[in-house]
Amino acid sequence: MDNGLLNTPHGQAAVGWLILEDLAIVLILILMPALANVSAGFDWSGLGLTLLKAAVFVVLMLFVGMRLIPWLLLHIAHTRSRELFILAVLAIALGTALGAAEIFGVSLALGAFVAGVVVSESPLSHQVGADALPFREAFAVLFFVSIGTLVNPGYLLDHIGVVLALTVLIVIGKPIITLLEGFVFPWQARTALVVAAGLSQIGEFSFILGQAGVSLGILSQDQYSLILAGALLSITINPLMFRLISPTEKWLRRIPAWWKLLDRHGPAPVPIDESIDDHVVIVGYGRVGRHLASVLGEIGIPRLVVVRTPGG
């Protein structure tokens, strides 16, 4: 967002990749209890039951929740009570997360994520996002404060070499792997660079995953401290990696063979229909622009979106 990349195709690719990482961690959180108790033999029935309950929850939310929750939010909005609307959003989000954990035995993270997906289908999702933003910022601060209290400075000093090695593996290793994949997949070179910068950290879900590993006896407290240290250092360094995108791009352009191999644009963009008329022009495709485009699409008004891609 600070570098103007969030609403570009390159930034959206990076966000999509990070969301897939979070989904993979959610799946690991579901499987961990079954995988932890293998001393007496692998419990296939327990694993199957866990996956079945998670699947039932997701299907129930996608097919029932996507009809019920948007309908409920729309009727609450008709009361014109902003306080009631905010309370309803919080109740839906927290209730879905707690229900997922208590009834279906899946993680709170999965429940909260699915609740967000369902709410996004509401025509009022733009207002939900605006009203929930202050809560997100407050909870984010509390979350990282709670994580900071778990860090043991003495452990970091005693194992500084291992901590730095893990951080280098995260900050340098993951971007290099991503750039190598860029030589295989037909991406734009800038897309590969932005995705590589976005992946040069391990996010807050790693804290949840590590805590689950400690509670299940898979990880020791020292190993968890190492994960925390690597995550916090990589998150701290990550903004600097975005500043290296342009210098790295200039350096790669000096090696034509590498640049030609990396800069394969993939499918050609769909041309603009020259016959379009009586349309609305939307300049910018941020949160407001996306909402306007969605509303215009629902009422059948042609629209043309104009965006500027920084450096692209």
C-alpha positions in Angstrom: 0.0 0.0 0.0 2.8 2.5 0.9 4.5 1.8 -2.5 1.2 2.1 -4.5 1.3 -1.5 -5.5 -1.7 -3.0 -3.6 -4.3 -2.4 -6.4 -2.0 -3.2 -9.3 -2.0 -6.6 -11.0 1.4 -7.2 -9.5 0.3 -6.4 -5.9 -2.9 -8.5 -6.3 -0.8 -11.4 -7.4 1.3 -11.0 -4.2 -1.8 -10.7 -2.0 -3.3 -13.8 -3.6 -0.1 -15.8 -3.0 0.0 -14.7 0.7 -3.7 -15.7 1.1 -2.9 -19.2 -0.3 -0.1 -19.4 2.3 -2.6 -18.6 5.0 -5.0 -21.1 3.7 -2.3 -23.8 3.7 -1.5 -22.9 7.4 -5.2 -23.2 8.2 -5.2 -26.7 6.7 -2.1 -27.6 8.7 -3.8 -26.4 11.9 -6.7 -28.7 11.2 -4.4 -31.7 10.6 -2.0 -31.1 13.4 -4.0 -32.7 16.2 -4.3 -35.9 14.2 -0.7 -35.9 13.1 0.6 -35.2 16.7 -0.8 -38.4 18.2 1.0 -41.0 16.1 2.7 -42.8 19.0 0.0 -45.5 19.1 -0.3 -45.6 15.3 -1.7 -43.2 12.8 -5.4 -42.5 13.5 -6.9 -42.4 10.0 -10.4 -42.3 11.2 -9.7 -39.3 13.4 -8.0 -37.5 10.5 -11.0 -38.3 8.3 -13.5 -37.1 10.8 -11.5 -33.8 11.3 -11.4 -33.2 7.5 -15.1 -34.1 7.2 -16.1 -31.6 10.0 -14.1 -28.9 8.4 -15.6 -29.6 5.0 -19.1 -29.5 6.4 -18.4 -26.2 8.1 -17.1 -24.6 4.9 -19.9 -26.0 2.7 -22.5 -24.9 5.2 -21.1 -21.3 5.3 -20.7 -21.1 1.6 -24.2 -22.3 0.6 -26.2 -21.2 3.6 -24.2 -18.4 5.1 -23.8 -16.6 1.7 -27.6 -16.3 1.5 -28.5 -15.8 5.1 -25.8 -13.3 6.3 -26.0 -10.8 3.4 -29.9 -10.9 3.7 -29.5 -10.3 7.5 -27.1 -7.4 7.1 -29.3 -5.8 4.5 -32.4 -5.8 6.8 -30.3 -4.5 9.7 -29.0 -1.7 7.5 -32.7 -0.7 6.7 -33.1 0.2 10.4 -30.6 3.0 9.8 -28.9 2.3 13.1 -25.1 2.4 12.6 -24.5 1.1 16.1 -26.8 -2.0 15.5 -25.1 -2.6 12.1 -21.6 -2.6 13.7 -22.7 -4.9 16.5 -24.3 -7.3 14.0 -21.0 -7.4 12.0 -19.0 -8.2 15.1 -21.5 -10.8 16.3 -21.5 -12.5 12.9 -17.7 -12.5 12.7 -17.0 -13.6 16.3 -20.0 -16.0 16.4 -18.8 -17.7 13.2 -15.3 -18.1 14.5 -16.4 -19.4 17.9 -19.0 -21.7 16.3 -16.4 -23.1 14.0 -14.2 -24.0 17.0 -16.8 -25.3 19.4 -19.2 -27.1 17.1 -17.0 -28.2 14.2 -13.7 -28.5 16.0 -11.8 -26.3 13.5 -9.6 -23.4 14.3 -10.8 -19.9 15.1 -8.6 -18.6 12.3 -10.5 -20.7 9.7 -13.9 -19.6 11.1 -12.9 -15.9 11.0 -11.6 -16.3 7.5 -14.7 -18.0 6.2 -16.9 -15.3 7.9 -15.0 -12.6 6.1 -15.5 -14.4 2.8 -19.3 -14.7 3.4 -19.6 -11.1 4.5 -17.8 -10.0 1.3 -20.7 -11.3 -0.7 -23.0 -8.8 0.8 -23.7 -5.6 -1.2 -22.9 -3.8 2.0 -19.3 -5.3 2.2 -17.9 -1.8 1.5 -19.6 -0.4 4.6 -18.6 -3.5 6.7 -15.0 -2.9 5.8 -15.1 0.8 6.7 -16.8 0.1 10.0 -14.5 -2.8 10.9 -11.3 -1.0 10.1 -10.8 0.6 13.6 -11.4 -2.8 15.2 -8.8 -4.4 12.9 -6.2 -1.8 13.8 -6.8 -2.1 17.6 -6.8 -5.9 17.5 -3.7 -5.9 15.4 -1.8 -3.8 17.9 -3.0 -6.1 20.8 -2.0 -9.1 18.8 1.6 -8.0 18.2 1.9 -6.8 21.8 0.9 -10.2 23.0 3.4 -11.8 20.6 6.2 -9.4 21.8 5.7 -10.5 25.4 6.5 -14.1 24.3 9.9 -13.2 23.0 12.8 -14.2 25.2 15.6 -11.6 24.7 18.1 -13.9 26.5 17.3 -16.7 24.1 17.9 -14.4 21.1 21.3 -13.3 22.4 22.4 -16.8 23.2 21.3 -18.1 19.8 21.9 -15.1 17.6 23.7 -17.1 14.9 20.8 -19.5 14.4 18.3 -16.6 14.5 20.2 -14.7 11.8 20.6 -17.8 9.7 16.9 -18.5 9.8 16.1 -14.8 9.0 18.4 -14.9 6.0 16.8 -18.1 4.8 13.4 -16.4 5.0 14.3 -13.0 3.6 16.6 -14.2 0.9 15.7 -17.8 0.3 12.0 -17.4 -0.3 12.4 -14.5 -2.8 15.1 -16.4 -4.7 12.8 -19.4 -5.1 10.0 -17.1 -6.3 12.2 -15.5 -8.9 13.3 -18.9 -10.1 9.7 -19.8 -10.5 9.4 -16.7 -12.6 11.7 -18.3 -15.2 9.1 -21.1 -15.5 5.8 -19.4 -15.4 4.7 -16.7 -17.9 4.7 -13.8 -15.5 5.7 -10.2 -16.1 9.1 -9.6 -14.6 7.7 -6.9 -12.3 5.0 -9.3 -11.0 7.7 -11.8 -10.1 9.7 -9.1 -8.3 6.7 -7.8 -6.3 5.6 -11.3 -5.3 9.2 -12.1 -4.3 9.3 -9.0 -2.1 5.9 -9.9 -0.6 7.1 -13.4 0.3 10.3 -12.3 2.0 8.7 -12.7 5.4 6.6 -15.2 7.4 3.4 -13.6 8.7 1.4 -13.7 11.9 -0.2 -17.1 11.1 3.2 -18.6 11.9 2.8 -17.5 15.5 -0.6 -19.3 15.7 0.9 -22.4 14.1 3.9 -22.4 16.4 1.7 -22.0 19.5 -0.4 -24.9 18.3 2.8 -27.0 17.9 3.9 -26.2 21.5 0.5 -27.0 22.9 0.5 -30.4 21.1 4.1 -31.2 22.2 5.5 -31.1 18.6 7.7 -28.1 19.2 9.7 -27.1 22.3 9.5 -23.6 23.8 13.0 -22.8 22.4 12.0 -23.8 18.9 8.9 -21.6 19.2 11.1 -18.7 20.3 13.2 -19.3 17.2 10.1 -19.1 15.0 9.0 -15.9 16.7 12.4 -14.3 16.3 12.6 -15.2 12.6 9.1 -14.0 11.9 9.5 -10.7 13.7 12.9 -9.9 12.1 11.6 -10.8 8.6 8.4 -8.7 9.1 10.7 -5.8 10.2 12.9 -6.1 7.1 10.1 -6.7 4.7 9.3 -3.0 3.9 13.0 -2.6 2.9 12.6 -5.4 0.4 9.9 -3.5 -1.5 12.3 -0.6 -1.9 14.7 -2.9 -3.6 12.2 -3.8 -6.4 13.2 -0.9 -8.7 17.0 -1.3 -8.2 16.7 -5.1 -8.8 14.6 -4.5 -11.9 17.3 -2.1 -13.3 20.0 -4.6 -12.5 18.2 -7.4 -14.3 17.6 -5.3 -17.4 21.4 -5.1 -17.8 21.4 -8.9 -18.4 19.2 -9.2 -21.5 19.2 -13.0 -21.5 17.9 -13.2 -18.0 15.4 -10.3 -18.4 13.9 -11.8 -21.6 13.5 -15.2 -19.9 11.9 -13.6 -16.8 9.7 -11.0 -18.5 7.2 -13.3 -20.3 3.9 -11.5 -20.2 1.5 -14.5 -20.4 -1.9 -14.1 -21.9 -2.5 -10.8 -23.8 -4.9 -8.4 -22.0 -8.5 -8.3 -23.3 -8.8 -5.3 -25.7 -11.2 -2.5 -24.8 -14.5 -2.8 -26.7 -14.5 0.3 -29.0 -18.2 0.2 -29.2 -18.7 1.0 -25.6 -20.6 4.2 -25.1 -22.8 5.9 -22.5 -20.5 4.5 -19.9 -19.0 5.5 -16.5 -15.2 6.0 -16.3 -13.8 5.0 -12.9 -10.3 6.4 -12.3 -8.5 4.1 -9.8 -9.4 0.7 -8.6 -8.9 0.8 -4.9 -11.5 0.0 -2.3 -13.9 2.7 -3.4 -13.3 2.0 -7.1 -14.0 -1.7 -6.8 -17.2 -0.9 -4.9 -18.4 1.5 -7.6 -17.6 -1.0 -10.3 -19.6 -3.7 -8.5 -22.6 -1.4 -8.0 -22.6 -0.2 -11.6 -22.3 -3.9 -12.8 -25.4 -4.8 -10.7 -27.5 -2.1 -12.2 -26.3 -2.8 -15.7 -24.3 0.4 -16.4 -21.2 -0.1 -18.7 -18.0 1.1 -17.0 -14.4 1.5 -17.9 -11.7 1.4 -15.2 -8.5 3.4 -15.6 -5.6 2.5 -13.4 -2.0 3.5 -13.3 0.6 0.8 -12.6 3.6 2.3 -10.9 6.8 1.3 -12.7 4.8 -1.0 -15.0 
